[in-house]
């Protein structure tokens, strides 16, 4: 979530990353960044049915991707210069062969980092022991927790999930491996005010970091039972807490990553970077390849990744993805419907993938516009993010 200033084309951003490789050469021609990270959805099944689940996973979700197909994608990703992979779902632990999958990723010599995402419910003692067999710098475990209170988390994720996730965390702590764990929370109107308390608890629990991301109104996250995004009033409250509470501010700097706070830190600095297509690739459980996790829209998908070479799929999608990146670049110069907003110089329309999401309001505005306006001291515009379900 932290702000990153990326150089513009012509300033070294597109220097060769792998010699004269034809694929990387073609990406440079199209001014696309070479792939560095891959989010790989290894199953559509999950033992939970969380209210806000973006890919709408559950017990009857899409079947597990065959292990051999996943191994081929991982090997091909490393071959084109990939450095880090996130194994996600669904819930990876519902796979009977999840240990073989982690071992395959961990054995790839060019892969610097593996992130294993889990809701924590199935992380029993043998599972934790296995994951702790890898160096913390090599394998990170991300556990989902959607509130600092049992009733808040369980309202979103299901009865009993708060206690079972904390039990999994305690197993890591008992092994002296708390710092391997990152807690992930989806920001909603139900849990946003619990961020300071979650950071306090995370410090007690000894985890490495707490990362939050605003609710995405797709899948179950768009349904009537979804919790809704944080309100501008909640965002203003958190920023005031961050500005005036030294203890919370210091703890946040040690552990936290919350978009609204990061925006507030840099709101007076003009944004000079644009979308990082295709540095952070995403492959879903159906074998569709996307230029970014946030831009998982059908028009950008390249199908059949599990049945053909990854490089071939990247080359197929590259021309369209390049046009998307150019549209993102043009937003640095053209405010469009955001011209009246004092935060435009920093925001520049926000995340390009979220801008295209359902509920994003007028073209050019992303679905967190109301939240951003609260950060920039602007009145809510009536777009998504200006209210939350009760």
Buried (B, 14 or more C-beta within 10 A) or exposed (E): BEBEEBEEEEEEBBEEBEEEBEBBEBBBEBBBBBBBBBBBBBBBBBBBBBBBBBBBBBEEBBEBBEBEBBBBBBBBBBBBBBBBBBBBBBBBBBBEBBBEBBEBBBEBEEBBBBBBBBBBBBBEEEBBEBBBEBEBEBBBBBBBBBBBBBEBBBBBBBEEBBEBBBBBBEBBBEBEBBBBBBBBBBBBBBBBBBBBBBBBBBEEBBBBBBBBBBBBBBBBBBEEEBBBBBBBBBBBBBBEBBEEEEEBBEBBEEBBBBBBBBBBEEBEEEBEBBBBBBBBBBBBBBBBBBBBBBBBBEEBBBBBBBEBBBBEBBBBBBEBBBEBBBBBBEBBEEBEBBEEBEBBBBBBBBBBBBBBBEBBBEEBBBBBBBBBBBBBEBEBBEBBBBBBEE
